[in-house]
């Protein structure tokens, strides 16, 4: 129990130290990151040199090794060195101009892109080593191919028709509506004519007065 408490206390203390260091990203903080990346890439390059010496490797794998090691060494000798100088200027109160923490953070973000690209190269080499330096199996092309489009089945049911039949049905419905409108207009005209005829007849009845009645 005492050992567990001491471990827990140590973890809490470590988190406190890390949080304080993250909050103060000065030249010291970035120099530690830079040193960690330098040690990591140095270790990769040394391992590749041992692999070249101890194994009879094909030329394509040797080419991958030279490419990865050359990129890592170029990055460490140029951009890493430039960043190290910026961190030292940040820690020097007499430096002019003196880079601030935001300058260091922006430069480090750019370095991260190069670090990631080189890490991918070494990752491939580590996979080759794990595979006894045999070529890695390419991903199955069949899995990458998209499945052929499935032909759409016509919907089942009494109210559904194939596309051609549905088009014909629409045309037939439109013709029926047009004919119905024509019949309706004809009926209206006929009704209007009948109404006018009835009115004229009524007028004539009202106007016509037999002579026999006028004499009364």
Buried (B, 14 or more C-beta within 10 A) or exposed (E): EEEEEEEEEEEEEEEEEEEEEEEEBBBEBBBEBBEEBBEBBEEBBEBBEEBBEEEEBEEEBBEBBEEBBEBBBEBBEEBBEEBBEBBEBBBEEEEEEEBEBEBBEEBBEEBEEBBEEBBEBBEBBEEBBEEEBEEEEEEEEEEEEEEEEEEEEEEEEEEEBEEEEEEEEEEEEEEEEEEEEEEEEEEEEEEEEEEEEEEEEEEEEEEEEEEEEEEE
